[in-house]
């Protein structure tokens, strides 16, 4: 399969590497001038858990190919679109007249209605998924991150189309197990507020990485997430369909917070999921918290912990989202 990764962010890079390892033809679309800035290779420092429970350390310089233009008559089979949720509208607006015959995998956070989030992209060329990887580029340019053994795919109430099945097969060929979410819209929203709970406390400390091993701060993050569950219900979500997704927030924090603290302090895979997010200036955590708090205010839902954290993510000079 000929695959175009949109941008050279963390998720695009990690999965582009995994897909190319499986024999797929992978390129990256970047803005004009960026290819020279990035250079012709990416330095990787990854914990790859696809085949080993405790993971395999990958440290290599991976040669990559870039393109800075995308004509509508291109021959890509798949475009993987994984951008921060607040940049999705701009990305879909750019891609809509350039999508050609490719399937577009929407691969990240969404807080609006999914079909509205894709803008003018053709609905019959969309596949829906969510990565199970993460990390960040260090000051030295090295990508430090982790690749989990599974990846999330979902649908919006209909069985997967032929296009969606072809995308799933490409990820299987990359050695990834698939987890299916038939109510993907609901799953995305549960995940979004889960992020908001964690980010609200990570921003208070300076970065998400500082939550690793911190029992008290993780407890506050779990309670912040718990306070956001009524917001999901106010949006019409039936939480009974997402019991697994909300269990961590409903369970007693005297049990869950110490367990999370121990895991993030002693288990490499759990630890790197937090410590890789060390950039104190990262914009996506702030945007997630702003959008979540804005929706809570719109619907009249009380979220005291998120409101208390607002000074850490409010727009500069306003004090509010």
C-alpha positions as a Markdown table, in Angstrom:
| # | Residue | x | y | z |
|---|---|---|---|---|
| 1 | Unk | 0.0 | 0.0 | 0.0 |
| 2 | Unk | 1.3 | 3.5 | -0.8 |
| 3 | Unk | 0.8 | 5.6 | 2.3 |
| 4 | Unk | 1.1 | 9.3 | 2.9 |
| 5 | Unk | 1.6 | 10.5 | 6.5 |
| 6 | Unk | 0.2 | 14.0 | 6.9 |
| 7 | Unk | 2.9 | 15.9 | 8.7 |
| 8 | Unk | 5.9 | 14.6 | 10.6 |
| 9 | Unk | 4.5 | 14.7 | 14.1 |
| 10 | Unk | 5.1 | 12.0 | 16.7 |
| 11 | Unk | 2.2 | 9.7 | 15.8 |
| 12 | Unk | 2.8 | 10.0 | 12.1 |
| 13 | Unk | 6.5 | 9.2 | 12.5 |
| 14 | Unk | 6.0 | 6.2 | 14.8 |
| 15 | Unk | 3.3 | 4.6 | 12.7 |
| 16 | Unk | 5.0 | 5.5 | 9.5 |
| 17 | Unk | 8.1 | 3.7 | 10.7 |
| 18 | Unk | 6.0 | 0.6 | 11.7 |
| 19 | Unk | 4.1 | 0.6 | 8.4 |
| 20 | Unk | 7.3 | 0.9 | 6.3 |
| 21 | Unk | 8.8 | -2.0 | 8.3 |
| 22 | Unk | 5.9 | -4.1 | 7.1 |
| 23 | Unk | 6.7 | -3.4 | 3.5 |
| 24 | Unk | 4.4 | -0.4 | 2.8 |
| 25 | Unk | 5.6 | 2.5 | 0.7 |
| 26 | Unk | 5.6 | 5.5 | 3.1 |
| 27 | Unk | 6.1 | 9.2 | 2.5 |
| 28 | Unk | 5.5 | 12.3 | 4.6 |
| 29 | Unk | 3.7 | 15.4 | 3.5 |
| 30 | Unk | 5.3 | 18.5 | 5.1 |
| 31 | Unk | 4.8 | 22.3 | 4.5 |
| 32 | Unk | 7.1 | 23.9 | 1.9 |
| 33 | Unk | 10.6 | 24.4 | 3.3 |
| 34 | Unk | 10.2 | 21.9 | 6.1 |
| 35 | Unk | 12.0 | 19.0 | 4.3 |
| 36 | Unk | 15.3 | 20.7 | 4.4 |
| 37 | Unk | 14.8 | 21.7 | 8.0 |
| 38 | Unk | 14.0 | 18.2 | 9.1 |
| 39 | Unk | 16.8 | 16.4 | 7.2 |
| 40 | Unk | 16.6 | 13.1 | 5.4 |
| 41 | Unk | 16.4 | 10.9 | 8.5 |
| 42 | Unk | 14.7 | 10.7 | 11.9 |
| 43 | Unk | 16.6 | 9.7 | 15.1 |
| 44 | Unk | 14.4 | 7.2 | 16.9 |
| 45 | Unk | 14.5 | 6.1 | 20.5 |
| 46 | Unk | 11.4 | 3.9 | 20.9 |
| 47 | Unk | 10.0 | 1.3 | 23.2 |
| 48 | Unk | 8.3 | -1.2 | 20.8 |
| 49 | Unk | 6.0 | -3.5 | 22.6 |
| 50 | Unk | 4.4 | -5.3 | 19.6 |
| 51 | Unk | 6.2 | -8.6 | 20.2 |
| 52 | Unk | 7.6 | -8.4 | 23.8 |
| 53 | Unk | 5.6 | -7.7 | 26.9 |
| 54 | Unk | 8.3 | -5.5 | 28.3 |
| 55 | Unk | 9.1 | -4.0 | 25.0 |
| 56 | Unk | 12.1 | -3.8 | 22.7 |
| 57 | Unk | 14.3 | -0.8 | 22.6 |
| 58 | Unk | 14.7 | 0.7 | 19.1 |
| 59 | Unk | 17.5 | 3.2 | 18.6 |
| 60 | Unk | 18.2 | 3.9 | 15.0 |
| 61 | Unk | 18.4 | 6.6 | 12.4 |
| 62 | Unk | 15.5 | 6.1 | 10.0 |
| 63 | Unk | 15.8 | 7.5 | 6.5 |
| 64 | Unk | 12.5 | 9.1 | 5.4 |
| 65 | Unk | 11.1 | 10.7 | 2.2 |
| 66 | Unk | 9.2 | 14.0 | 2.1 |
| 67 | Unk | 7.0 | 15.8 | -0.3 |
| 68 | Unk | 6.0 | 19.4 | -0.1 |
| 69 | Unk | 3.2 | 19.3 | -2.7 |
| 70 | Unk | 0.2 | 17.1 | -3.2 |
| 71 | Unk | -1.6 | 17.1 | -6.6 |
| 72 | Unk | -5.2 | 15.8 | -6.8 |
| 73 | Unk | -4.1 | 13.0 | -9.2 |
| 74 | Unk | -1.6 | 11.4 | -6.8 |
| 75 | Unk | -1.5 | 7.7 | -6.4 |
| 76 | Unk | -1.6 | 7.3 | -2.7 |
| 77 | Unk | -3.9 | 4.5 | -1.4 |
| 78 | Unk | -4.0 | 5.9 | 2.2 |
| 79 | Unk | -3.5 | 9.2 | 3.8 |
| 80 | Unk | -3.0 | 9.1 | 7.6 |
| 81 | Unk | -4.2 | 12.3 | 9.2 |
| 82 | Unk | -3.0 | 12.6 | 12.8 |
| 83 | Unk | -2.9 | 16.2 | 14.0 |
| 84 | Unk | -3.9 | 17.9 | 17.2 |
| 85 | Unk | -7.6 | 18.2 | 17.4 |
| 86 | Unk | -7.5 | 22.0 | 17.2 |
| 87 | Unk | -5.7 | 21.8 | 13.8 |
| 88 | Unk | -8.0 | 19.2 | 12.3 |
| 89 | Unk | -10.3 | 21.7 | 10.6 |
| 90 | Unk | -7.3 | 23.3 | 8.8 |
| 91 | Unk | -5.9 | 20.0 | 7.7 |
| 92 | Unk | -9.2 | 18.7 | 6.3 |
| 93 | Unk | -9.7 | 21.9 | 4.5 |
| 94 | Unk | -6.4 | 21.5 | 2.8 |
| 95 | Unk | -6.9 | 17.8 | 2.0 |
| 96 | Unk | -10.4 | 18.0 | 0.7 |
| 97 | Unk | -9.4 | 19.2 | -2.9 |
| 98 | Unk | -6.3 | 17.0 | -2.8 |
| 99 | Unk | -7.6 | 13.7 | -1.5 |
| 100 | Unk | -7.9 | 12.0 | -4.9 |
| 101 | Unk | -8.9 | 8.4 | -4.6 |
| 102 | Unk | -7.1 | 7.8 | -1.3 |
| 103 | Unk | -8.7 | 6.6 | 1.9 |
| 104 | Unk | -8.2 | 9.1 | 4.7 |
| 105 | Unk | -7.6 | 7.7 | 8.2 |
| 106 | Unk | -8.7 | 10.2 | 10.8 |
| 107 | Unk | -6.3 | 9.2 | 13.6 |
| 108 | Unk | -6.6 | 11.3 | 16.7 |
| 109 | Unk | -8.7 | 13.2 | 19.2 |
| 110 | Unk | -12.1 | 14.6 | 18.2 |
| 111 | Unk | -14.4 | 16.7 | 20.5 |
| 112 | Unk | -17.0 | 17.8 | 17.9 |
| 113 | Unk | -19.4 | 15.5 | 16.0 |
| 114 | Unk | -17.1 | 13.3 | 13.9 |
| 115 | Unk | -18.9 | 13.9 | 10.6 |
| 116 | Unk | -18.7 | 17.6 | 11.2 |
| 117 | Unk | -15.0 | 17.4 | 12.1 |
| 118 | Unk | -14.0 | 16.0 | 8.7 |
| 119 | Unk | -15.3 | 19.1 | 6.9 |
| 120 | Unk | -15.5 | 18.7 | 3.1 |
| 121 | Unk | -13.7 | 15.3 | 3.0 |
| 122 | Unk | -15.8 | 12.7 | 1.3 |
| 123 | Unk | -17.5 | 10.5 | 3.9 |
| 124 | Unk | -17.2 | 7.4 | 1.8 |
| 125 | Unk | -13.4 | 7.7 | 1.8 |
| 126 | Unk | -13.0 | 8.0 | 5.6 |
| 127 | Unk | -11.7 | 5.5 | 8.1 |
| 128 | Unk | -11.7 | 6.1 | 11.8 |
| 129 | Unk | -8.9 | 5.1 | 14.2 |
| 130 | Unk | -6.9 | 6.2 | 17.3 |
| 131 | Unk | -3.2 | 5.6 | 18.0 |
| 132 | Unk | -1.8 | 3.7 | 20.9 |
| 133 | Unk | 1.6 | 5.3 | 20.8 |
| 134 | Unk | 3.1 | 8.5 | 22.1 |
| 135 | Unk | 6.2 | 10.5 | 22.9 |
| 136 | Unk | 7.9 | 13.6 | 22.0 |
| 137 | Unk | 10.9 | 15.1 | 20.2 |
| 138 | Unk | 13.7 | 16.1 | 22.5 |
| 139 | Unk | 15.8 | 19.2 | 22.3 |
| 140 | Unk | 18.4 | 17.0 | 20.5 |
| 141 | Unk | 15.8 | 16.2 | 17.8 |
| 142 | Unk | 15.5 | 12.6 | 18.9 |
| 143 | Unk | 12.0 | 11.1 | 19.0 |
| 144 | Unk | 11.6 | 9.4 | 22.4 |
| 145 | Unk | 8.4 | 7.4 | 22.6 |
| 146 | Unk | 6.6 | 4.1 | 22.8 |
| 147 | Unk | 4.5 | 1.9 | 20.5 |
| 148 | Unk | 1.8 | -0.2 | 22.1 |
| 149 | Unk | 0.9 | -3.6 | 20.7 |
| 150 | Unk | -2.6 | -2.6 | 19.7 |
| 151 | Unk | -4.4 | 0.2 | 17.8 |
| 152 | Unk | -8.0 | 1.4 | 18.0 |
| 153 | Unk | -10.4 | 1.4 | 15.1 |
| 154 | Unk | -14.0 | 2.2 | 15.1 |
| 155 | Unk | -17.2 | 2.9 | 13.2 |
| 156 | Unk | -20.1 | 5.2 | 13.5 |
| 157 | Unk | -22.9 | 2.6 | 13.7 |
| 158 | Unk | -22.2 | 0.9 | 10.4 |
| 159 | Unk | -20.0 | -2.2 | 9.6 |
| 160 | Unk | -16.6 | -1.4 | 8.2 |
| 161 | Unk | -16.5 | -0.6 | 4.5 |
| 162 | Unk | -14.0 | -2.3 | 2.1 |
| 163 | Unk | -11.8 | 0.8 | 2.4 |
| 164 | Unk | -11.8 | 0.6 | 6.2 |
| 165 | Unk | -11.0 | -3.1 | 6.1 |
| 166 | Unk | -8.1 | -2.5 | 3.8 |
| 167 | Unk | -6.7 | 0.1 | 6.3 |
| 168 | Unk | -7.1 | -2.4 | 9.2 |
| 169 | Unk | -5.2 | -5.0 | 7.2 |
| 170 | Unk | -2.3 | -2.6 | 6.7 |
| 171 | Unk | -2.0 | -2.1 | 10.4 |
| 172 | Unk | -2.3 | -5.9 | 11.0 |
| 173 | Unk | 0.6 | -6.4 | 8.6 |
| 174 | Unk | 2.6 | -4.0 | 10.8 |
| 175 | Unk | 2.2 | -6.4 | 13.7 |
| 176 | Unk | -0.5 | -4.5 | 15.5 |
| 177 | Unk | -3.5 | -6.0 | 17.1 |
| 178 | Unk | -6.8 | -4.3 | 16.4 |
| 179 | Unk | -9.4 | -3.2 | 19.0 |
| 180 | Unk | -12.8 | -2.3 | 17.6 |
| 181 | Unk | -15.1 | 0.4 | 19.0 |
| 182 | Unk | -18.5 | 0.2 | 17.4 |
| 183 | Unk | -19.6 | 3.5 | 19.1 |
| 184 | Unk | -16.5 | 5.3 | 18.1 |
| 185 | Unk | -18.0 | 8.7 | 18.6 |
| 186 | Unk | -18.7 | 7.9 | 22.2 |
| 187 | Unk | -15.3 | 6.3 | 22.7 |
| 188 | Unk | -13.6 | 9.5 | 21.3 |
| 189 | Unk | -15.5 | 11.7 | 23.7 |
| 190 | Unk | -14.7 | 9.5 | 26.7 |
| 191 | Unk | -11.0 | 9.6 | 25.8 |
| 192 | Unk | -11.1 | 13.4 | 25.3 |
| 193 | Unk | -12.4 | 14.1 | 28.8 |
| 194 | Unk | -9.9 | 11.5 | 30.2 |
| 195 | Unk | -7.2 | 13.5 | 28.6 |
| 196 | Unk | -8.6 | 16.7 | 30.0 |
| 197 | Unk | -8.5 | 15.3 | 33.5 |
| 198 | Unk | -4.8 | 14.3 | 33.2 |
| 199 | Unk | -3.8 | 17.4 | 31.3 |
| 200 | Unk | -5.4 | 19.7 | 33.9 |
| 201 | Unk | -3.1 | 18.4 | 36.5 |
| 202 | Unk | -0.1 | 18.0 | 34.3 |
| 203 | Unk | -0.3 | 21.6 | 33.3 |
| 204 | Unk | -0.6 | 22.6 | 37.0 |
| 205 | Unk | 2.8 | 20.8 | 37.6 |
| 206 | Unk | 4.4 | 22.1 | 34.4 |
| 207 | Unk | 4.1 | 19.1 | 32.2 |
| 208 | Unk | 2.4 | 15.7 | 32.0 |
| 209 | Unk | 5.7 | 14.0 | 32.7 |
| 210 | Unk | 5.6 | 15.2 | 36.3 |
| 211 | Unk | 2.6 | 13.0 | 37.0 |
| 212 | Unk | 4.7 | 9.9 | 36.8 |
| 213 | Unk | 4.9 | 8.3 | 40.3 |
| 214 | Unk | 2.9 | 11.2 | 41.9 |
| 215 | Unk | 0.1 | 9.5 | 43.9 |
| 216 | Unk | -1.6 | 12.7 | 45.1 |
| 217 | Unk | -1.5 | 14.4 | 41.7 |
| 218 | Unk | -2.7 | 11.3 | 39.9 |
| 219 | Unk | -5.6 | 11.2 | 42.4 |
| 220 | Unk | -6.5 | 14.8 | 41.5 |
| 221 | Unk | -6.4 | 13.9 | 37.8 |
| 222 | Unk | -8.7 | 10.9 | 38.3 |
| 223 | Unk | -11.1 | 13.1 | 40.3 |
| 224 | Unk | -11.0 | 15.7 | 37.6 |
| 225 | Unk | -11.9 | 13.1 | 35.1 |
| 226 | Unk | -14.7 | 11.8 | 37.3 |
| 227 | Unk | -16.2 | 15.3 | 37.5 |
| 228 | Unk | -16.4 | 15.4 | 33.7 |
| 229 | Unk | -18.5 | 12.3 | 33.3 |
| 230 | Unk | -21.8 | 14.3 | 33.7 |
| 231 | Unk | -20.6 | 16.5 | 30.8 |
| 232 | Unk | -20.6 | 13.4 | 28.6 |
| 233 | Unk | -24.1 | 12.6 | 29.8 |
| 234 | Unk | -25.2 | 16.1 | 29.1 |
| 235 | Unk | -24.0 | 15.7 | 25.5 |
| 236 | Unk | -26.3 | 12.6 | 25.2 |
| 237 | Unk | -23.7 | 9.9 | 25.7 |
| 238 | Unk | -24.9 | 6.6 | 27.3 |
| 239 | Unk | -22.1 | 5.8 | 29.6 |
| 240 | Unk | -23.4 | 2.3 | 30.0 |
| 241 | Unk | -22.0 | 1.6 | 26.6 |
| 242 | Unk | -18.6 | 2.7 | 27.8 |
| 243 | Unk | -18.2 | 1.0 | 31.2 |
| 244 | Unk | -14.7 | 0.0 | 30.6 |
| 245 | Unk | -13.6 | 3.5 | 29.5 |
| 246 | Unk | -15.0 | 5.2 | 32.6 |
| 247 | Unk | -14.1 | 2.5 | 35.2 |
| 248 | Unk | -10.8 | 4.1 | 36.1 |
| 249 | Unk | -12.6 | 7.3 | 37.1 |
| 250 | Unk | -15.5 | 5.6 | 38.9 |
| 251 | Unk | -13.3 | 3.2 | 40.9 |
| 252 | Unk | -12.1 | 4.3 | 44.4 |
| 253 | Unk | -9.1 | 6.6 | 44.1 |
| 254 | Unk | -7.5 | 5.2 | 47.2 |
| 255 | Unk | -7.0 | 2.1 | 45.1 |
| 256 | Unk | -6.4 | 3.5 | 41.6 |
| 257 | Unk | -4.1 | 6.4 | 42.3 |
| 258 | Unk | -1.4 | 4.4 | 44.2 |
| 259 | Unk | -1.6 | 1.7 | 41.5 |
| 260 | Unk | -1.1 | 4.2 | 38.7 |
| 261 | Unk | 1.7 | 5.9 | 40.7 |
| 262 | Unk | 3.5 | 2.5 | 41.1 |
| 263 | Unk | 3.0 | 1.6 | 37.4 |
| 264 | Unk | 4.3 | 5.0 | 36.2 |
| 265 | Unk | 7.3 | 4.8 | 38.5 |
| 266 | Unk | 8.3 | 1.2 | 37.9 |
| 267 | Unk | 7.0 | -0.1 | 34.6 |
| 268 | Unk | 8.8 | 1.4 | 31.6 |
| 269 | Unk | 5.8 | 1.3 | 29.2 |
| 270 | Unk | 3.5 | 3.1 | 31.7 |
| 271 | Unk | 6.3 | 5.6 | 32.7 |
| 272 | Unk | 7.2 | 6.6 | 29.1 |
| 273 | Unk | 3.5 | 7.3 | 28.3 |
| 274 | Unk | 3.9 | 10.2 | 30.7 |
| 275 | Unk | 7.6 | 11.1 | 30.8 |
| 276 | Unk | 7.7 | 11.5 | 27.0 |
| 277 | Unk | 5.3 | 14.5 | 27.4 |
| 278 | Unk | 7.8 | 16.9 | 28.9 |
| 279 | Unk | 7.3 | 20.0 | 26.8 |
| 280 | Unk | 5.9 | 22.7 | 29.1 |
| 281 | Unk | 4.9 | 24.8 | 26.1 |
| 282 | Unk | 2.9 | 22.0 | 24.3 |
| 283 | Unk | -0.3 | 23.6 | 23.0 |
| 284 | Unk | -2.6 | 20.5 | 22.6 |
| 285 | Unk | -3.0 | 19.9 | 26.4 |
| 286 | Unk | -4.1 | 23.5 | 26.8 |
| 287 | Unk | -6.5 | 23.3 | 23.8 |
| 288 | Unk | -8.1 | 20.0 | 25.2 |
| 289 | Unk | -8.7 | 21.7 | 28.6 |
| 290 | Unk | -10.0 | 24.9 | 27.0 |
| 291 | Unk | -12.5 | 23.1 | 24.8 |
| 292 | Unk | -13.7 | 20.8 | 27.6 |
| 293 | Unk | -14.2 | 23.6 | 30.0 |
| 294 | Unk | -15.9 | 25.7 | 27.3 |
| 295 | Unk | -18.4 | 22.9 | 26.7 |
| 296 | Unk | -19.0 | 22.4 | 30.4 |
| 297 | Unk | -19.9 | 26.1 | 30.8 |
| 298 | Unk | -22.1 | 26.0 | 27.7 |
| 299 | Unk | -24.1 | 23.1 | 29.1 |
| 300 | Unk | -24.0 | 24.4 | 32.7 |
| 301 | Unk | -22.0 | 21.4 | 34.1 |
| 302 | Unk | -20.0 | 22.0 | 37.3 |
| 303 | Unk | -16.4 | 21.0 | 36.9 |
| 304 | Unk | -14.6 | 22.5 | 39.9 |
| 305 | Unk | -11.2 | 20.9 | 39.4 |
| 306 | Unk | -10.9 | 21.8 | 35.8 |
| 307 | Unk | -12.0 | 25.4 | 36.6 |
| 308 | Unk | -9.4 | 25.6 | 39.3 |
| 309 | Unk | -6.7 | 24.6 | 36.8 |
| 310 | Unk | -7.9 | 27.3 | 34.3 |
| 311 | Unk | -5.1 | 29.7 | 35.0 |
| 312 | Unk | -2.7 | 27.1 | 33.6 |
| 313 | Unk | -4.4 | 26.9 | 30.2 |
| 314 | Unk | -6.3 | 30.1 | 29.8 |
| 315 | Unk | -5.5 | 32.2 | 26.7 |
| 316 | Unk | -2.8 | 34.7 | 27.4 |
| 317 | Unk | -4.1 | 38.0 | 28.7 |
| 318 | Unk | -7.7 | 36.8 | 29.3 |
| 319 | Unk | -7.6 | 34.5 | 32.3 |
| 320 | Unk | -10.3 | 32.5 | 30.7 |
| 321 | Unk | -10.7 | 29.9 | 27.9 |
